[in-house]
Amino acid sequence: EQAVQASPYDDNDVIAGHGVGGLEIVDDLRRQDRQLSHFFCAVSGGGLMAGHALAIANGFPAAMIVGVEPAGADDFAKSLVAGERVRVDQPDSICDGLLSYDVGEHNWPILRDHVNESICVTDDQTCAAMKWIDAQYGLRTEPSGAITIAALLSRQVDLGGEGDIVVVVSGRNVDPNDFQKWTA
């Protein structure tokens, strides 16, 4: 009876909770006297990116904040172009953790104001990134986690500039059989 229903992404407390990760990134870089040139994070409903973007934009205003989405679920990229929330009625991708129909109402103004661009990545590029992360670091990521690495490997963003590049790789929950199929 005392439960509070909250959206997993379109809720101010969820956004604030995700902002803690962004604050930790800012604090760690500042403590080491480092700068941030680029920040990459996956976007679905937008809660994870909204929280991080607020902290990153405040701590490193000159940093390029880049969203990453599956090409078949690119509602945020379309929203940036349109200047308003756009819904994708049938999102499609192996990145099942990124298949929201649109970014949340609470997230949209934050994303619009702080995220510089959104990169769209194909499922093939995501599979290649999963294979690369496993080969280089022994990490088996789910597609939704590897998509940000896929954005870097796709070279769609000019990474010039002063400072570090931070990439959120969120998700290792992948079925071993699916992983084998996607990385073969």
NORBELSUL-V165596 format. One record per residue. N is the residue number from 1. RES is the residue in one letter. PHI is phi in whole degrees, -180 to 180 (NA if undefined). PSI is psi in degrees with one decimal (* if undefined). OMEGA is omega as a letter, one per 20 degrees, with the letter a starting at -180 (999 if undefined). Layout:
BEGIN
n = (N & N)
res = (RES & RES)
phi = (PHI & PHI)
psi = (PSI & PSI)
omega = (OMEGA & OMEGA)
END
This chain:
BEGIN
n = (1 & 2 & 3 & 4 & 5 & 6 & 7 & 8 & 9 & 10 & 11 & 12 & 13 & 14 & 15 & 16 & 17 & 18 & 19 & 20 & 21 & 22 & 23 & 24 & 25 & 26 & 27 & 28 & 29 & 30 & 31 & 32 & 33 & 34 & 35 & 36 & 37 & 38 & 39 & 40 & 41 & 42 & 43 & 44 & 45 & 46 & 47 & 48 & 49 & 50 & 51 & 52 & 53 & 54 & 55 & 56 & 57 & 58 & 59 & 60 & 61 & 62 & 63 & 64 & 65 & 66 & 67 & 68 & 69 & 70 & 71 & 72 & 73 & 74 & 75 & 76 & 77 & 78 & 79 & 80 & 81 & 82 & 83 & 84 & 85 & 86 & 87 & 88 & 89 & 90 & 91 & 92 & 93 & 94 & 95 & 96 & 97 & 98 & 99 & 100 & 101 & 102 & 103 & 104 & 105 & 106 & 107 & 108 & 109 & 110 & 111 & 112 & 113 & 114 & 115 & 116 & 117 & 118 & 119 & 120 & 121 & 122 & 123 & 124 & 125 & 126 & 127 & 128 & 129 & 130 & 131 & 132 & 133 & 134 & 135 & 136 & 137 & 138 & 139 & 140 & 141 & 142 & 143 & 144 & 145 & 146 & 147 & 148 & 149 & 150 & 151 & 152 & 153 & 154 & 155 & 156 & 157 & 158 & 159 & 160 & 161 & 162 & 163 & 164 & 165 & 166 & 167 & 168 & 169 & 170 & 171 & 172 & 173 & 174 & 175 & 176 & 177 & 178 & 179 & 180 & 181 & 182 & 183 & 184)
res = (E & Q & A & V & Q & A & S & P & Y & D & D & N & D & V & I & A & G & H & G & V & G & G & L & E & I & V & D & D & L & R & R & Q & D & R & Q & L & S & H & F & F & C & A & V & S & G & G & G & L & M & A & G & H & A & L & A & I & A & N & G & F & P & A & A & M & I & V & G & V & E & P & A & G & A & D & D & F & A & K & S & L & V & A & G & E & R & V & R & V & D & Q & P & D & S & I & C & D & G & L & L & S & Y & D & V & G & E & H & N & W & P & I & L & R & D & H & V & N & E & S & I & C & V & T & D & D & Q & T & C & A & A & M & K & W & I & D & A & Q & Y & G & L & R & T & E & P & S & G & A & I & T & I & A & A & L & L & S & R & Q & V & D & L & G & G & E & G & D & I & V & V & V & V & S & G & R & N & V & D & P & N & D & F & Q & K & W & T & A)
phi = (NA & -92 & -69 & -115 & -83 & -136 & -68 & -71 & -145 & -100 & -151 & -61 & -70 & -66 & -59 & -61 & -61 & -69 & -63 & -60 & -61 & -64 & -63 & -66 & -62 & -60 & -61 & -63 & -66 & -65 & -61 & -94 & 57 & -112 & -112 & -122 & -97 & -140 & -130 & -116 & -151 & -68 & -126 & -126 & -74 & 104 & -65 & -61 & -68 & -61 & -64 & -65 & -61 & -60 & -69 & -65 & -63 & -73 & -79 & -138 & -58 & -87 & -67 & -85 & -103 & -122 & -86 & -133 & -136 & -67 & -58 & -88 & -147 & -99 & -62 & -70 & -59 & -65 & -66 & -60 & -66 & -77 & 78 & -156 & -61 & -118 & -100 & -106 & -70 & -134 & -62 & -142 & -175 & -73 & -80 & -65 & -80 & -123 & -106 & -71 & -80 & -163 & -76 & -67 & -61 & -72 & -80 & -52 & -63 & -68 & -63 & -59 & -84 & -120 & -95 & -73 & -161 & -126 & -96 & -102 & -124 & -77 & -63 & -62 & -65 & -65 & -60 & -62 & -68 & -59 & -64 & -64 & -62 & -66 & -67 & -81 & -128 & 69 & -104 & -95 & -105 & -79 & -55 & -64 & -84 & -82 & -61 & -70 & -67 & -60 & -62 & -65 & -66 & -76 & 58 & -84 & -120 & -72 & -93 & -67 & 128 & -93 & 120 & -82 & -112 & -112 & -127 & -85 & -112 & -117 & 134 & -123 & -86 & -131 & -65 & -57 & -68 & -64 & -58 & -60 & -64 & -76 & -110 & -68)
psi = (-29.6 & 5.3 & 149.6 & 125.3 & 131.3 & 142.4 & 145.9 & -8.0 & -30.3 & 63.9 & 134.0 & -36.0 & -35.4 & -43.9 & -47.0 & -40.5 & -42.7 & -26.6 & -23.4 & -40.4 & -42.2 & -40.4 & -38.6 & -38.4 & -48.7 & -48.0 & -44.7 & -44.4 & -42.7 & -40.3 & -30.8 & 7.2 & 44.6 & 162.4 & 165.2 & 122.5 & -38.8 & 142.1 & 124.7 & 133.5 & 143.1 & 150.0 & 127.8 & -97.7 & -20.0 & -5.0 & -46.4 & -49.1 & -39.5 & -46.1 & -45.9 & -43.5 & -39.8 & -46.3 & -44.4 & -46.0 & -35.4 & -42.0 & -33.8 & 76.4 & -25.0 & -7.1 & 143.7 & 119.0 & 120.4 & 123.9 & 153.8 & 130.7 & 156.3 & 143.3 & -30.5 & 6.4 & 53.1 & 43.7 & -36.1 & -43.4 & -43.3 & -36.1 & -41.4 & -42.2 & -43.3 & -22.0 & 13.6 & 161.9 & 130.6 & 136.4 & 136.8 & 112.1 & -28.9 & 72.8 & 141.4 & 123.2 & 159.8 & -13.7 & 73.2 & -19.5 & -2.3 & 30.8 & 38.7 & 159.0 & -28.1 & 164.9 & 151.7 & 156.5 & -40.1 & -30.5 & -34.7 & -51.7 & -33.9 & -48.1 & -45.4 & -40.0 & -23.1 & -18.6 & 123.4 & -38.0 & 165.5 & 127.7 & 134.7 & 133.4 & 136.4 & 161.9 & -36.4 & -40.9 & -37.9 & -42.9 & -42.8 & -38.3 & -39.7 & -43.8 & -42.8 & -46.2 & -40.6 & -45.4 & -40.6 & -36.3 & -3.0 & 24.1 & 123.8 & 108.8 & 154.2 & 161.9 & -42.1 & -24.9 & -34.2 & -13.3 & -31.3 & -36.1 & -38.0 & -37.4 & -42.7 & -46.3 & -25.3 & -12.6 & 37.7 & -12.4 & 133.5 & 116.7 & 15.8 & 158.5 & 170.1 & 130.1 & 177.9 & 162.2 & 125.0 & 132.1 & 123.2 & 118.6 & 98.3 & 102.5 & 115.9 & 13.1 & 85.8 & 134.3 & 131.6 & -37.4 & -41.9 & -42.6 & -46.6 & -43.6 & -43.4 & -21.6 & 7.0 & *)
omega = (a & a & r & r & r & r & r & r & a & a & a & r & r & r & r & r & r & r & r & r & r & r & r & r & r & a & a & r & r & a & r & a & a & r & r & r & a & r & a & r & r & r & r & r & r & a & r & a & a & r & r & a & r & a & a & a & r & a & a & a & a & a & r & r & a & r & r & a & r & r & a & r & a & a & a & r & r & r & r & r & a & a & r & a & r & a & r & a & a & r & a & r & r & r & a & r & a & a & r & a & a & r & a & r & r & a & a & a & r & a & a & a & a & a & a & a & r & a & r & a & r & r & r & r & r & r & r & r & r & r & a & a & r & a & a & a & a & a & r & a & r & a & a & r & a & a & r & r & r & r & r & a & r & r & r & a & r & a & r & r & a & r & a & r & r & a & r & r & a & r & r & a & a & r & a & r & r & r & r & a & a & a & a & 999)
END
